[in-house]
Amino acid sequence: MCCEFELQKDDELNWKLCLHVLLELQ
């Protein structure tokens, strides 16, 4: 999943969105 990738600082917003999706799935 996207959160498992090594993200750059510019991807923080995408990471937060991904994390939100992961929490919704759990």
C-alpha positions as CSV (number, residue, x, y, z in Angstrom):
1,M,0.0,0.0,0.0
2,C,1.1,3.6,-0.5
3,C,1.9,4.1,3.2
4,E,4.6,1.4,2.9
5,F,6.5,3.4,0.4
6,E,9.3,5.7,1.5
7,L,7.7,9.1,1.1
8,Q,9.3,12.5,0.6
9,K,8.2,15.6,2.5
10,D,6.1,16.7,-0.5
11,D,4.1,13.6,-0.2
12,E,3.0,14.3,3.4
13,L,-0.6,15.1,2.3
14,N,-0.8,11.9,0.2
15,W,0.5,10.0,3.1
16,K,-2.1,11.4,5.5
17,L,-4.8,10.5,3.0
18,C,-3.5,7.0,2.6
19,L,-3.3,6.6,6.4
20,H,-6.9,7.7,6.7
21,V,-7.9,5.1,4.1
22,L,-6.0,2.4,6.0
23,L,-7.7,3.3,9.2
24,E,-11.1,3.1,7.5
25,L,-10.3,-0.4,6.2
26,Q,-9.3,-1.7,9.6
